[in-house]
Each structure stands twice: as structure tokens, then as C-alpha cells.
Amino acid sequence: MSTSKTRETHPAPEALLKLVKFDDRGLVPAIAQDHRNGDVLMMAWMNRAALSETLRSGQVCYWSRSRGTLWRKGETSGQVQHLKDLRIDCDGDTLLLRVAQTGVTCHTGRRSCFYRALRGGEIEDILPVERDPRDLYGG
């Protein structure tokens, strides 16, 4: 009996880019997940340039819809994300980025942007502030 595992080969970056179905604005949702424990950290948008930059550098880069520019996660706060694994869903319209997160993820100073939960009919903060946002961004 063979103990080797059969694995599909990963497409080169250009082949991966061809699989991604960007929306009519040229964007695709990207979910960042902690590669160690599976915690969902955030959701943001990527365009072709952001995805290419991420694949090239290994540091996650998103597209900022509000600023209309590339957003290299952590360029202001130092709270960077290093890509460990990239997955694309069955439809090609959503990306899962398994990352090593340096520090907190959320601009509120929390580990995850998903820090609010519906509990007993009420919205409850379920994650503490770990870093004062003023320390991360000034002000």
C-alpha cells in the first residue's frame, strides 16, 4: 500500500488569475483566515493588481474602495498579513487567504473584524480591544 498522497498541482499565478471571476467593478471578495487556528480575521476586496501583488510579494494587498487605491495591509499600522495559502472557491468568485497575522487585524484594535455577535437577540462585543487604535494609526 502506498503512503504517498495524491495532490493536485497549484496553478502558476497567471493561471490562477484566469480562474478568478472578478465582478463588474473588477473586484473579488477575499476572506482572511488565520492559518494556524482557522479564525476568520476580515473580509476585504481585491482587484487583479492587488492579487498579483500579493502573489508576487507574499504580503497581502487589498483594494481600498474608499480610497480607490491598493492597500497593503499593515503599511500604516505595522499589522501585516503574510500569505501562507490561497484558495479559490468552486465558482471562482471568492478567495480564501490563509495568513500569518502580525498583531491585530481590525482598525478597532481587535484580533478580528468579526468581533460582534448576535447573542440572545442582542448584539454583543465578543472580542476585547488588544491595541489602542491611536497607537496603531496615530491621533
Backbone as ProteinMPNN parsed JSONL, in Angstrom:
{"seq_chain_A": "MSTSKTRETHPAPEALLKLVKFDDRGLVPAIAQDHRNGDVLMMAWMNRAALSETLRSGQVCYWSRSRGTLWRKGETSGQVQHLKDLRIDCDGDTLLLRVAQTGVTCHTGRRSCFYRALRGGEIEDILPVERDPRDLYGG", "coords_chain_A": {"N_chain_A": [[0.841, -1.19, 0.0], [0.58, 2.165, -0.871], [1.961, 5.053, 0.669], [2.068, 7.601, -0.145], [0.586, 10.769, -0.804], [-1.878, 11.858, -3.077], [-1.732, 14.821, -4.817], [-3.105, 17.737, -6.19], [-1.576, 19.833, -8.588], [-0.6, 23.222, -8.052], [-1.797, 26.054, -9.763], [0.181, 28.291, -11.732], [0.749, 31.786, -11.004], [-0.425, 33.349, -13.168], [-2.199, 31.51, -14.295], [-3.869, 31.107, -12.118], [-4.972, 33.668, -11.871], [-6.56, 33.68, -14.13], [-8.57, 31.967, -13.382], [-10.046, 33.356, -11.516], [-13.069, 35.035, -11.01], [-13.723, 38.125, -11.431], [-15.857, 40.788, -10.353], [-18.226, 43.134, -11.901], [-17.01, 45.505, -11.284], [-14.452, 44.859, -11.259], [-13.555, 43.504, -9.041], [-13.009, 41.103, -6.371], [-14.241, 39.297, -3.575], [-12.236, 38.768, -0.697], [-11.421, 36.659, 1.837], [-9.773, 36.725, 4.851], [-8.088, 34.421, 6.805], [-6.862, 33.044, 9.807], [-4.045, 31.096, 9.551], [-3.233, 29.206, 11.383], [-5.224, 28.623, 13.386], [-7.681, 28.819, 12.161], [-9.435, 30.938, 12.588], [-11.607, 33.451, 11.379], [-10.515, 36.435, 10.122], [-10.906, 38.85, 8.656], [-12.701, 40.493, 5.962], [-12.125, 41.653, 2.767], [-11.622, 43.487, -0.32], [-10.222, 42.518, -3.446], [-8.528, 43.513, -6.373], [-7.31, 42.755, -9.678], [-4.658, 43.724, -9.706], [-4.05, 43.908, -6.94], [-4.236, 41.221, -6.179], [-2.221, 40.124, -7.794], [0.027, 41.494, -6.754], [0.019, 40.475, -4.136], [0.515, 37.742, -4.632], [3.037, 37.98, -5.777], [4.647, 39.226, -3.788], [4.058, 38.0, -1.342], [3.102, 39.301, 0.831], [0.022, 40.4, 1.998], [-2.146, 42.259, -0.027], [-4.736, 44.51, -0.614], [-7.615, 45.984, -2.286], [-8.585, 49.207, -1.772], [-11.708, 50.387, -1.593], [-12.758, 52.803, -0.686], [-10.629, 54.61, -0.801], [-9.749, 54.217, -3.34], [-7.413, 52.902, -4.198], [-4.503, 50.709, -4.091], [-4.12, 48.792, -1.142], [-1.928, 47.959, 1.081], [-1.944, 45.731, 3.477], [-1.275, 46.676, 6.705], [0.556, 48.687, 6.136], [0.372, 51.168, 7.323], [-0.186, 50.65, 10.036], [1.525, 48.58, 10.753], [0.609, 46.086, 11.178], [0.8, 43.498, 9.609], [-0.115, 41.064, 7.053], [0.937, 37.904, 6.139], [0.91, 35.851, 3.406], [0.057, 32.478, 3.513], [-1.335, 30.438, 2.324], [-3.432, 30.18, -0.477], [-6.733, 29.983, -1.483], [-9.335, 29.239, -3.791], [-12.776, 29.539, -4.359], [-15.36, 27.18, -5.459], [-16.836, 28.406, -7.491], [-15.181, 30.345, -8.354], [-15.421, 32.947, -7.536], [-14.782, 33.951, -5.045], [-12.168, 34.445, -2.729], [-10.05, 32.725, -0.44], [-7.82, 33.584, 1.896], [-5.287, 32.266, 3.61], [-3.541, 33.255, 6.306], [-0.604, 34.504, 8.044], [-0.902, 36.495, 10.652], [0.387, 39.516, 11.769], [0.222, 40.933, 14.841], [-2.805, 42.749, 15.612], [-5.855, 42.568, 13.645], [-8.071, 44.192, 13.004], [-9.08, 47.617, 12.503], [-10.105, 48.625, 14.796], [-8.557, 47.71, 16.78], [-8.799, 45.085, 17.498], [-8.407, 41.481, 17.391], [-9.837, 40.283, 15.304], [-11.989, 41.413, 12.673], [-14.512, 40.557, 12.934], [-15.966, 40.906, 15.473], [-18.356, 41.277, 16.698], [-21.363, 39.767, 17.787], [-24.52, 38.135, 17.436], [-26.335, 37.481, 20.168], [-28.666, 35.945, 22.079], [-30.654, 37.607, 20.998], [-29.502, 40.096, 21.116], [-26.895, 42.375, 20.166], [-23.56, 41.749, 20.763], [-20.301, 42.582, 21.86], [-17.675, 40.43, 21.36], [-14.973, 40.131, 21.356], [-12.064, 41.447, 22.872], [-10.566, 44.764, 22.876], [-7.311, 44.831, 21.846], [-5.197, 46.433, 21.165], [-4.745, 49.889, 21.362], [-6.323, 51.844, 18.992], [-5.289, 54.41, 18.442], [-2.604, 54.11, 18.988], [-1.879, 52.525, 16.875], [-2.496, 53.983, 14.55], [-2.025, 56.622, 15.044], [-2.946, 59.852, 16.412]], "CA_chain_A": [[0.0, 0.0, 0.0], [1.361, 3.389, -0.989], [1.678, 6.054, 1.694], [2.142, 8.948, -0.714], [-0.7, 11.426, -1.031], [-2.061, 12.462, -4.386], [-2.027, 16.24, -4.686], [-3.207, 18.486, -7.434], [-0.582, 20.895, -8.672], [-1.155, 24.569, -7.953], [-1.53, 26.803, -10.983], [1.048, 29.462, -11.653], [-0.068, 32.992, -10.769], [-1.241, 33.737, -14.326], [-3.29, 30.538, -14.413], [-4.8, 31.407, -11.028], [-5.683, 34.899, -12.225], [-7.57, 33.337, -15.134], [-9.667, 31.268, -12.702], [-10.805, 34.287, -10.676], [-14.162, 35.77, -11.653], [-13.87, 39.457, -10.865], [-17.187, 41.333, -10.633], [-18.26, 44.185, -12.915], [-16.111, 46.578, -10.845], [-13.091, 44.318, -11.291], [-13.211, 43.116, -7.669], [-13.392, 39.797, -5.858], [-14.105, 39.284, -2.12], [-11.137, 37.973, -0.157], [-11.591, 36.405, 3.264], [-8.512, 36.397, 5.507], [-8.272, 33.44, 7.87], [-5.624, 32.68, 10.491], [-3.635, 29.788, 9.028], [-2.984, 28.271, 12.483], [-6.397, 28.176, 14.145], [-8.891, 28.894, 11.348], [-10.267, 32.107, 12.887], [-11.825, 34.402, 10.298], [-9.966, 37.702, 10.587], [-11.501, 40.003, 7.972], [-13.064, 40.37, 4.558], [-11.835, 42.871, 2.009], [-11.728, 43.299, -1.761], [-9.002, 42.511, -4.241], [-8.627, 43.595, -7.822], [-6.243, 41.968, -10.305], [-3.354, 44.248, -9.27], [-3.849, 43.525, -5.54], [-3.97, 39.786, -6.148], [-0.89, 39.932, -8.379], [0.999, 41.987, -5.763], [0.033, 39.501, -3.037], [1.193, 36.539, -5.113], [4.433, 38.318, -6.032], [5.4, 39.609, -2.581], [3.737, 37.182, -0.177], [2.432, 40.161, 1.807], [-1.32, 40.591, 1.462], [-2.502, 43.578, -0.54], [-6.141, 44.582, -0.982], [-8.039, 47.192, -2.987], [-9.407, 50.069, -0.921], [-12.781, 51.021, -2.36], [-12.962, 54.182, -0.237], [-9.507, 55.44, -1.243], [-9.519, 53.973, -4.755], [-6.001, 52.592, -4.394], [-4.047, 49.489, -3.431], [-3.992, 48.899, 0.316], [-1.039, 46.92, 1.605], [-2.348, 45.543, 4.876], [-0.231, 46.942, 7.688], [1.511, 49.715, 5.727], [0.292, 52.262, 8.286], [-0.223, 50.155, 11.415], [2.53, 47.552, 11.006], [-0.099, 44.828, 11.442], [0.8, 42.915, 8.267], [-0.559, 39.692, 6.816], [1.791, 37.157, 5.224], [0.139, 34.785, 2.773], [0.546, 31.114, 3.708], [-2.07, 29.564, 1.413], [-4.521, 30.881, -1.143], [-7.734, 29.067, -2.025], [-10.378, 29.861, -4.591], [-13.971, 28.704, -4.207], [-15.782, 26.387, -6.616], [-17.346, 29.287, -8.543], [-14.124, 31.272, -8.749], [-15.793, 34.332, -7.232], [-14.383, 34.32, -3.688], [-10.85, 33.943, -2.349], [-9.742, 32.49, 0.969], [-6.4, 33.82, 2.146], [-4.842, 31.757, 4.913], [-2.459, 34.206, 6.563], [0.042, 34.706, 9.348], [-1.219, 37.879, 11.005], [1.233, 40.183, 12.755], [-0.593, 41.817, 15.668], [-4.258, 42.733, 15.451], [-6.33, 42.692, 12.271], [-9.095, 45.221, 12.845], [-8.716, 49.001, 12.816], [-10.586, 48.917, 16.149], [-7.577, 47.172, 17.721], [-9.171, 43.707, 17.861], [-7.78, 40.4, 16.622], [-10.658, 40.028, 14.123], [-13.033, 42.403, 12.374], [-15.789, 39.917, 13.283], [-15.965, 40.917, 16.932], [-19.732, 41.454, 17.185], [-22.169, 38.567, 17.574], [-25.904, 38.161, 17.893], [-26.469, 36.56, 21.293], [-29.919, 36.165, 22.802], [-31.39, 38.726, 20.421], [-28.744, 41.334, 21.315], [-25.553, 42.438, 19.597], [-22.59, 41.74, 21.849], [-18.88, 42.536, 21.514], [-17.154, 39.164, 21.897], [-13.511, 40.188, 21.392], [-11.587, 42.679, 23.513], [-9.587, 45.61, 22.196], [-5.97, 44.41, 22.257], [-4.3, 47.566, 20.933], [-5.438, 51.151, 21.181], [-6.18, 52.282, 17.594], [-4.444, 55.609, 18.36], [-1.23, 53.635, 18.928], [-1.661, 51.944, 15.561], [-2.681, 54.931, 13.443], [-1.767, 57.99, 15.469], [-4.145, 60.65, 16.681]], "C_chain_A": [[0.878, 1.242, 0.0], [0.962, 4.373, 0.103], [1.738, 7.47, 1.142], [0.735, 9.471, -0.975], [-0.738, 11.981, -2.443], [-2.468, 13.912, -4.175], [-2.144, 16.844, -6.062], [-2.108, 19.541, -7.441], [-1.283, 22.241, -8.621], [-0.829, 25.331, -9.223], [-0.565, 27.951, -10.714], [0.169, 30.693, -11.472], [-0.941, 33.404, -11.956], [-2.429, 32.8, -14.51], [-4.335, 30.782, -13.324], [-5.624, 32.641, -11.364], [-6.778, 34.633, -13.255], [-8.775, 32.623, -14.515], [-10.588, 32.215, -11.936], [-11.837, 35.03, -11.513], [-14.349, 37.095, -10.915], [-15.25, 39.991, -11.235], [-17.097, 42.472, -11.65], [-17.43, 45.411, -12.545], [-14.649, 46.122, -10.857], [-12.608, 43.84, -9.935], [-13.664, 41.706, -7.361], [-13.257, 39.857, -4.33], [-12.985, 38.331, -1.701], [-11.298, 37.876, 1.354], [-10.237, 36.004, 3.83], [-8.804, 35.524, 6.722], [-6.913, 33.138, 8.492], [-5.235, 31.263, 10.073], [-3.414, 28.762, 10.142], [-4.261, 27.731, 13.112], [-7.719, 28.286, 13.385], [-9.799, 30.071, 11.647], [-10.396, 32.991, 11.648], [-11.42, 35.773, 10.829], [-10.655, 38.911, 9.956], [-11.957, 39.603, 6.585], [-12.751, 41.708, 3.917], [-11.916, 42.519, 0.529], [-10.351, 43.291, -2.392], [-9.372, 42.77, -5.694], [-7.447, 42.793, -8.383], [-4.855, 42.422, -9.816], [-3.05, 43.851, -7.829], [-3.518, 42.041, -5.42], [-2.583, 39.491, -6.701], [0.204, 40.349, -7.404], [1.141, 41.002, -4.608], [0.797, 38.247, -3.449], [2.685, 36.788, -5.315], [5.228, 38.481, -4.74], [5.196, 38.681, -1.391], [3.125, 37.983, 0.96], [1.094, 40.561, 1.214], [-1.582, 42.057, 1.145], [-3.957, 43.516, -0.987], [-6.37, 45.82, -1.852], [-8.942, 47.971, -2.043], [-10.449, 50.756, -1.782], [-12.95, 52.478, -1.964], [-11.854, 55.116, -0.728], [-9.217, 55.289, -2.742], [-8.065, 53.664, -5.085], [-5.674, 51.244, -3.746], [-3.82, 49.768, -1.962], [-3.168, 47.712, 0.787], [-1.289, 46.814, 3.096], [-1.146, 45.742, 5.789], [0.733, 48.046, 7.309], [1.499, 50.921, 6.664], [0.47, 51.762, 9.712], [0.904, 49.182, 11.765], [1.927, 46.178, 11.249], [-0.274, 44.068, 10.123], [0.259, 41.489, 8.252], [0.384, 39.065, 5.79], [0.993, 35.964, 4.704], [0.815, 33.438, 2.982], [-0.085, 30.159, 2.711], [-3.191, 30.392, 0.795], [-5.437, 29.841, -1.755], [-8.785, 29.863, -2.777], [-11.601, 28.946, -4.518], [-14.377, 28.073, -5.54], [-16.285, 27.233, -7.776], [-16.295, 30.259, -9.053], [-14.39, 32.709, -8.374], [-15.523, 34.76, -5.794], [-13.033, 33.68, -3.392], [-10.782, 33.743, -0.844], [-8.239, 32.611, 1.11], [-6.076, 33.306, 3.537], [-3.534, 32.476, 5.211], [-1.838, 34.017, 7.943], [-0.122, 36.189, 9.645], [-0.235, 38.374, 12.042], [0.349, 41.141, 13.539], [-2.07, 41.656, 15.411], [-4.629, 42.916, 13.988], [-7.17, 43.943, 12.077], [-8.586, 46.615, 13.228], [-9.219, 49.433, 14.187], [-9.632, 48.391, 17.217], [-7.883, 45.755, 18.183], [-8.492, 42.701, 16.934], [-8.516, 40.133, 15.311], [-11.64, 41.169, 13.924], [-14.415, 41.865, 12.733], [-15.877, 39.774, 14.8], [-17.351, 41.139, 17.531], [-20.539, 40.221, 16.833], [-23.589, 38.803, 18.08], [-26.052, 37.076, 18.948], [-27.748, 36.887, 22.052], [-30.695, 37.366, 22.294], [-30.694, 40.066, 20.557], [-27.394, 41.238, 20.611], [-24.568, 42.609, 20.749], [-21.174, 41.754, 21.274], [-18.287, 41.298, 22.164], [-15.624, 39.107, 21.924], [-13.069, 41.499, 22.023], [-10.691, 43.492, 22.579], [-8.22, 45.217, 22.746], [-4.944, 45.522, 22.106], [-5.139, 48.808, 20.736], [-5.23, 51.615, 19.732], [-5.313, 53.533, 17.436], [-2.96, 55.236, 18.32], [-0.88, 53.075, 17.557], [-1.621, 52.972, 14.444], [-2.375, 56.373, 13.794], [-3.057, 58.707, 15.785], [-4.71, 60.501, 18.035]], "O_chain_A": [[1.815, 1.347, 0.791], [-0.217, 4.513, 0.427], [1.489, 8.433, 1.868], [-0.176, 8.719, -1.319], [0.256, 12.51, -2.94], [-3.42, 14.203, -3.452], [-1.39, 16.513, -6.977], [-1.757, 20.079, -6.39], [-2.414, 22.385, -9.084], [0.299, 25.263, -9.712], [-0.51, 28.5, -9.614], [-1.028, 30.647, -11.756], [-2.097, 33.775, -11.758], [-3.53, 33.239, -14.841], [-5.536, 30.677, -13.573], [-6.838, 32.655, -11.163], [-7.813, 35.299, -13.244], [-9.875, 32.672, -15.065], [-11.764, 31.916, -11.73], [-11.53, 35.577, -12.573], [-15.048, 37.165, -9.904], [-15.762, 39.684, -12.312], [-16.027, 42.744, -12.194], [-17.172, 46.264, -13.395], [-13.74, 46.88, -10.518], [-11.404, 43.773, -9.689], [-14.577, 41.176, -7.994], [-12.276, 40.403, -3.825], [-12.812, 37.251, -2.266], [-11.311, 38.887, 2.056], [-9.618, 35.054, 3.349], [-9.653, 35.849, 7.553], [-5.922, 32.993, 7.777], [-6.025, 30.333, 10.231], [-3.41, 27.561, 9.87], [-4.38, 26.529, 13.347], [-8.764, 27.891, 13.903], [-10.848, 30.199, 11.017], [-9.412, 33.246, 10.954], [-11.921, 36.219, 11.861], [-10.954, 39.885, 10.645], [-11.642, 38.519, 6.096], [-13.075, 42.764, 4.461], [-12.241, 41.387, 0.17], [-9.433, 43.97, -1.931], [-10.402, 42.302, -6.179], [-6.673, 42.215, -7.619], [-3.987, 41.591, -9.547], [-1.913, 43.493, -7.519], [-2.633, 41.652, -4.658], [-1.849, 38.686, -6.128], [1.197, 39.64, -7.244], [2.251, 40.726, -4.155], [1.633, 37.75, -2.695], [3.504, 35.906, -5.054], [6.331, 37.951, -4.604], [6.066, 38.584, -0.525], [2.675, 37.407, 1.95], [1.025, 41.008, 0.069], [-1.283, 42.956, 1.931], [-4.362, 42.57, -1.663], [-5.449, 46.594, -2.117], [-9.952, 47.448, -1.571], [-10.118, 51.609, -2.606], [-13.256, 53.313, -2.816], [-12.112, 56.279, -1.036], [-8.532, 56.12, -3.338], [-7.543, 54.1, -6.11], [-6.457, 50.71, -2.962], [-3.38, 50.855, -1.585], [-3.671, 46.592, 0.877], [-0.9, 47.685, 3.875], [-0.13, 45.06, 5.657], [1.652, 48.336, 8.075], [2.505, 51.62, 6.787], [1.188, 52.372, 10.504], [1.205, 48.981, 12.942], [2.651, 45.214, 11.498], [-1.38, 44.007, 9.585], [0.186, 40.812, 9.277], [0.604, 39.619, 4.713], [0.468, 35.169, 5.483], [1.994, 33.269, 2.671], [0.543, 29.186, 2.294], [-3.819, 31.206, 1.472], [-4.988, 28.934, -2.455], [-9.083, 31.008, -2.44], [-11.475, 27.724, -4.603], [-13.822, 28.384, -6.593], [-16.174, 26.82, -8.93], [-16.498, 30.921, -10.071], [-13.682, 33.609, -8.827], [-15.985, 35.819, -5.368], [-12.783, 32.53, -3.752], [-11.381, 34.495, -0.075], [-7.48, 31.841, 0.52], [-6.545, 33.859, 4.531], [-2.551, 32.337, 4.484], [-2.442, 33.462, 8.861], [0.456, 37.035, 8.963], [-0.04, 37.735, 13.076], [-0.216, 42.07, 12.961], [-2.539, 40.579, 15.042], [-3.812, 43.368, 13.185], [-6.998, 44.668, 11.097], [-7.779, 46.771, 14.145], [-8.817, 50.48, 14.694], [-9.856, 48.592, 18.41], [-7.293, 45.276, 19.151], [-8.06, 43.043, 15.833], [-7.886, 39.793, 14.309], [-12.069, 41.811, 14.883], [-15.377, 42.627, 12.826], [-15.864, 38.666, 15.336], [-17.495, 41.182, 18.753], [-20.426, 39.687, 15.73], [-23.818, 39.565, 19.019], [-25.908, 35.89, 18.653], [-27.891, 37.98, 22.601], [-31.329, 38.071, 23.079], [-31.249, 41.085, 20.148], [-26.826, 40.154, 20.478], [-24.72, 43.491, 21.594], [-20.877, 41.033, 20.322], [-18.382, 41.127, 23.379], [-15.045, 38.156, 22.448], [-13.641, 42.55, 21.736], [-10.133, 42.964, 21.617], [-7.991, 45.262, 23.954], [-3.945, 45.558, 22.823], [-6.139, 48.779, 20.018], [-4.091, 51.763, 19.29], [-4.666, 53.703, 16.403], [-2.153, 55.936, 17.707], [0.272, 53.141, 17.127], [-0.827, 52.862, 13.51], [-2.456, 57.253, 12.937], [-4.141, 58.222, 15.462], [-5.718, 61.131, 18.357]]}, "name": "protein", "num_of_chains": 1, "seq": "MSTSKTRETHPAPEALLKLVKFDDRGLVPAIAQDHRNGDVLMMAWMNRAALSETLRSGQVCYWSRSRGTLWRKGETSGQVQHLKDLRIDCDGDTLLLRVAQTGVTCHTGRRSCFYRALRGGEIEDILPVERDPRDLYGG"}
